[in-house]
Amino acid sequence: MKIKGLRWWIIVLIFLATVINYIDRTAFALLWPEMGEDLGMDKSDYAFMFNVFLAAYAIGKFASGKLYDEIGTRLGFTVSIIVWSVASVLHAFAGGLVSLSIFRGLLGLGEAGNWPGAVKSNGEWFPVKERAIAQGIFNAGASIGNVIAPFVIIFLYTQFGWKTTYIILGLVGLLWVIPWLFLNKSTPEKHPWVTEEERNLILNSRIDKQPKEDSLTKVKSLSVGAILSYKQSWGVLLCRFFIEPIWWFFAAWMPIYLNDKFGLSIEEIAGTMWISYLMAAAGSIVGGIFTKEIMKSSSVDFSRKLTIAIGGLLIVIGFVCIITLVRQDDFMMFIYFAGLALFGFQFAIGNIQTISSDLFRGPSVGTLAGLAGTVAAVSPMIMNWFIGQITESSYTPAFIAICLAVILGVLSIFIFIKNIGPVRKVEEIKN
């Protein structure tokens, strides 16, 4: 049996895993009022457990990157989604701060694997010119997850209560494993259902990036120290450090901002915030398509950097408009400008994430993607503290800080990565 376009089926499954990932993590914020009351906890407990999740998430990004390099994406994704799905189910059995913190940490460890796994799978299954659009499809899952999460969770909660809601969400994740193991039997080189045309398309792209005597399956992963010895790696890490807090700002602080500034209720926030995330989903897809079209006539380096620069510009424009144009009585204007900033973020982030597979080969991709993911989880923890300190009277300083961080993130790519391409070739040119 042969399946035409098998790589697209693989990325669709990863997209669905990402949707499940975001529904599972969003449930905590939406169900917290009832959970907190039942378990006798307050907002300080919520803040503590949010940082527990982020800390575990940061550790999980690096650990899962190494795990995927060791056991492959097929089993790596299976481990990740089983861990976070079981953790979701366990939320229903939490008895207090200690047990719930443990379950939040377990959820963070499992959910972290989704990102390095997607980057590594992308590098395995897609030729260079299609990686941005594949990454865009995957990243759209995060936005779509945020769009539908309030509706799914509120429906389940009103029908079954918060404990059963967690159990149902966990079971959905476990069910995802079945089609994943069935469809993703092996890598493209050995998969029995890949057509020869698709296999050649994928492998020929790899051959252009490495010497013929090197087989992808025989290349060993570089050590962390070796990866960090390349300044190109630091360009990826610094960019993720500076730009990632933007997404977490909207995920963690947008509902609070809408309540503080505009006095919106939970229902009103859930009924409007999805618009911003739908615009983010559009940014994921449009950014991927844009890069693919530019690559038809330009280099990978130019195409990725142009997309990243445009995305960064859109983020800055969105925040500048929020600072200067949003009025106290027009919260929908904020929703649309927030959507513009999120559109720009997703327009750029797919290309930023896939640079790992442009710089390194096979086993080392997951390691760098995991390191970048860890950095991208640490910086939001800093932002979480920073915003809490400076937003007592106004959010404007936070918006300005985010704009400066975006500029630094884009500059990191341009300064540290002179050419987005295999680092071994760059070193050979130097020698």
Buried (B, 14 or more C-beta within 10 A) or exposed (E): EEBEEBBBBBBBBBBBBBBBBBBBBBBBBBBBEBBBEEBEBEEEBBBBBBBBBBBBBBBBBBBBBBBBBEEBBBBBBBBBBBBBBBBBBBBBEBEEBEBBBBBBBBBBBBBBBBBBBBBBBBBBBBBBBBBBBBBBBBBBBBBBBBBBBBEBBBEBBEEEBBBEBBBBBBEBBBEBBEEBEEBBEEBBBEBEBBEEEBBEBBBEBBEEBBEEEBEBEEBEBBEBEEBBEBEBBBBBBBBBBBBBBBBBBBBBBBBBBBBEBBEBEBEBBBEBBBBBBBBBBBBBBBBBEBBBBBBEEBEBBBBBBBBBBBBBBBBBBBBBBBBEEBEEEEBEBBBBBBBBBBBBBBBBBBBBBBBBBBBBBBBBBBBBBBBBBBBBBBBBBEBBEBBEEBBEEEBBBBBEBBBEBBBBBBBBBEEBBEBBBBBBEBEEEEE
